[in-house]
Amino acid sequence: MSKPPLSVAVIGAGMAGRSHAAGYRQVNTVFGEGLPPIRLAAIADVNTELAEDAARRYGYEKAVASWEEIVEDPSIDAVSIVVGNDLHRPIAEALVRAGKHVLCEKPLAGSMADAEAMVAVERSAEVVTAVGYTFRRSPAIAAIRDHVQAGELGETTLFNGRYWCDYATDPRGPLSWRFRGGPGSGALGDIGAHIIDVGEFVCGPIESVSGAALSTTIPKRPLPLGAVVGHNAAPVSDEVGEVENEDTAVFTARFRSGLTGVFSVSRTAFGMPNGLGFDVCGLSGRASFDWHRPAEYVFDDAQPESRTRGARQVIAGPQLPYFAGGYPMQAPGNGGGNAEMFVYQCRAFLDQIVGTPDPLPACASFADALHTMRVIQAVVASAQAGGAPVDVS
């Protein structure tokens, strides 16, 4: 007997929303059987033109103008929330009350109070709740995590993580929602959440931060004349408004293991379109990753023969996590990137819903994402205290 379809919807039709939409469309093309047919039910966005275009491109049945229409549709089973951070809590709470499974984009919420309320909902929910930390699905990053956990680098001594982007280098860029919300909601919350999660995914939880500094290079930006989609340029007025959050943040961290970490994030780093990267060093090895070269990583260890020691390039292939069963052409050197990670994330989310045997590693939970926000909160507190050490509550 065939399984009944699992109906999915996406709230938000911007660049990340489209990545979720495309991901759901492809979940049954990867990692074998286990899922029922997927019904692509709806895309919701207040920008109806954007919603209609996304629905057409990715094969969804309809576009709707409000998230409430998704909540009220009893035929929809699972929903991705991909809108402004301040909307995450009310949408998630309404979806959970309606009995729908929820995959929410990071950061979890626009405030600590909202995030804590969402975790409380998660604890009592009878549905699956998850958060979109897509870099966990990178084959190279997952492979480096395996090296660390297997002790192949020896005792780890340093994690150096960075996420440098250039989407805010233009002073005429519009004052979108990304530039509002107070300290910690700028580059730190937007892209810093990702590199903090990568650091903890690879090396374990962070317990304290220190030496934090936040800076805003462009303090005023022109007001947009209409909707702003993603990081795109948009028509602006002659009127300007205050930027309320940081362009750049740096801090050091102490992991539970005793490892020291150094983090830097910036949205005004010229020539770095999506520059997530990190190095993790140990007493007998090191590994490095650069998202601008996503199909490889660098590995070095204490080989027995000193004459042949040195950093070597590891090309992505079926020997890495997610590659076997996940890529249509399963041969080394075929690359990979953002789109595949969203497919794997959507697949893992739906695996959790249906209880697929031998599923992919589970998605991050609301509680995991709350911890990331507590790290961010500690960074802001350290910066406001002149770099003083602050425990992650």
Summary of the structure (lengths in Angstrom):
residues: 393
radius of gyration: 21.0
end to end distance: 50.3
largest distance: 66.7
contacts: 1378
relative contact order: 0.17
helix: 33%
strand: 26%
